[in-house]
Amino acid sequence: MRRVLIVDDALIARKLLRTMLEKNGFDVVGEAENGAEGIQKYHEHRPDLVTMDITMPEMDGIQALKAIKAMDPRAKVIVISALGQEVFVKEAVKCGAKNFLLKPFKEDKVIETLNKIAAM
C-alpha cells in the first residue's frame, strides 16, 4: 500500500484528497496545513508520495518542496495548485516536483497521476 502525506492549508481539500486516496487503496499517513508542518511530517513518516499545495501560510509549498528534496532527493512530490498559479507550478517542477495537478482536481486524474509517480 502506497503511503501518502497531504499538505494543504484548506481543510476541505485535505478531506477530499484523503477520501479519494483511501477509497483507491492508498494509506494517508498524515496531513499538514502548511509547508513547515509538511516538512516535519515528511521527516516523521517518510511517505512514498506527497501532495503539496503551493499557497499556504507560514511556509509555502515551494519552500517546503525544496526542504523536503534537500532532506530526501528521492522524495516524490506532486504539486496541486489552483488555476492562475502557473508560474509557481513551473517553479515547483524546476525544484523537483514530479508532476502537478490543477484545482479543482478530478478523482481519476489524481489517482492516475499518483499511481504513475509511485511506479517511477
N, C-alpha and C positions, 0 to 999 in steps of 0.2 A: 504494500500500500504506500503510495507516494505521500510524503509529509509536506504540508504547505503552511506558510506563515502569511497572514493577510495584514497589510499595512495600509490603512486608510483612515482619515480623520472622520469620515461620515459613517456613523453607526449603521445606517440603513444599507450602505454599500457593503460593509463588513458582513452584516447578517445575510444579505442576498448572496454574496460570494460563498459564505460558509454553507448555506443551504444547497447551492448548486454543486459545490465541490463534494460535500459529504454524500449527496444523492448519487454522485457519479464515482464513488469509491475512493475519494481522496481522504486523507486524515488531516484535518486542520489542527495543527499543534499549538497555534497561538494567534492572537490578534493584537495589533498595536495601533494607536490612534495618532502617532506622529513618528517622524523619522528616528528620533533619539530612542524612543521605546522600541522601534523596529530593530535597531542595531542590537539593543540589549537582548531582545527575544531571539534574534538570529543567533547570537552567541550562546544563549541558553539552550536552544532547541536544535540548532543545526539542521534546519529543514531541507528537503530536496528542492523545493521551489518557494519563491517569494512573489506575491503580487504586491506592487508598490504604487500608491498614488503619488502624484508629484506635489500638488499644492496642499501643504499641511502646516499647522502651527509648530512652533519650536524649532523643528528641523525639517526642511523639505525633502522630497523623495530623491532628488539628485544628490544632495549631500549624503543622505543615508545610503544610497546606492554606492557611492564612492567609498564610504567607510566599510560597507559590507564586502565589496570587492577587494579592498585592501586587506581585510581580515581573512577572506577566503576567495582567492582568484577564480575558483571553480563555481562560485555561487551562481545559481540560475534565477535571475530576477526578471519578472515580466512587469512592465510598467502599464498601469491602467489609468488613463487620464481623460479629461473632458475635451470636447472639441474646442478648437481655438488655442490649444496649447502646443501646437506642432513644433515650435521652436524648442520647447522644453523636452518634447519627446525625442527629437533628433539629438539633443544633448545627452539624454539618458542612454540612447543606443550607443553614442560615442563613448560614454563612460562604462559601458559593459552590459547594459540591459540586453537580454536575449531576444526580446520581442516587445511589442506594445499593442494594447487594445484601447479603443476609444469608448468612453462612456457616452451614452448608455450602452452597456455591453449585452450581448445575447449569449444565453447559456451554451448553445452548441459551439460558438466561436471560442468562448472561454475554455471549455473542456478540450476542444481540438488543439488549441494553442498550448495549453499546459501539458497535454499528453505528448505533443511533438517536442516540446522543450525538454521534458523529463527523459525522453528517449535519446537525447543527444549525448 
